[in-house]
Amino acid sequence: MNNSLTIAKIRGIRIRLHISWLLVLAILTYALATGFFPLRYEFDTVTNWILGASSALLLFVSVFIHELAHSVIAQKKGLGVRSITLFFFGGLANIESDPEKPLVEFKISIGGPLASFGLGLFFYFLYIADLGLYLTPLFDYLSKINFMLAIFNMIPAFPLDGGRVFRSILWAYLDDHKKATKIASNSGKIFGSILIALGIVLFPSGIWFVFMGLFLMFLAETGYKQVLVKFALEKINIKELVSERPLIDPNWTIDEYLKWCRKENVLSAIAKKGDDYFAVELDNLQKIKKKTKDIPPVSSIMKKTKTIDTEKDEPFKLFKEMQNNNIGIMPVIENGDYIGIISTDSFYRLIKVINLQEKLSESFPDIIKPANNNSD
Ligand SMILES: [Zn+2]
């Protein structure tokens, strides 16, 4: 997520605050200081606001612990965790790859709600211990909200934790990852629509539910699409993605390069200098300063790039890497020689065709076999 500030690093995981987090912190403090506390206790205004702000902050500490639980289990299962971001709708652990086994997904997904439940119990004991005038209401709120977080997250609506738990059980039972995701994603959409309907009934105070419902429906759909992409890319050979494209001369001027782009009808190219490969993308042209004496060389917009090995690299991993790092084009090497390029567009085109092939084979099951390997 952009617009985030890294505030710490724990176990190699960057802890980030998204700009929208400040907004929700303010709204929450306001709601607690003017709603929750005055309704239950008889404190003065200043106390209500101090309690509101500290509860809101501690709620986010609780959300963070929930995400940390997911992350630590993921790390123990050998999956990399890039970051935990706190934002408007709570927290998000950015785990590098999806679990390959249902049991691993089950453990990672249930870890967060279990942590929330544990925190709920912890704060409940502090609440009944009655430690002091101001601490008791604080722990009252924190125990309630953590129990609520545990319950809400366990609703079997993908991609909420409960939806992932639901998917992992279906996945183990059906032995079909795709089908399990489809069902879990549909339950996510149904729950999303229920939230939206509820929000409309409770309008205007229910507007929050409408946003959450829409957000959940969007996530349920993209989550399913990601799985479709994974399955589509698992079926292909990396060579299907390669387009031929001659290497360009790094000594060209940008003017010469643009003429070449026009002739070849392309927007990007690869240049080689010594043993290193460089990506040349027209988007980088915007960085050129106006009014230099000579036309700058193409090397001024070149960016050093890794190469793709047709023997070693896997399409899905490569696709995620290119997406995550905003890479548009990469050179492909076979037996030590440059054979062409793979661009993110090559992925999108191929995924689209494979999905259409699948739809067609569903419509004509007797005539067309499902789009499997590229053997035919
Ligand atoms: Zn969670």
Residues whose N, C-alpha, C, O or C-beta is under 5 A from the ligand:
A	BS01	ZN	G112 D161
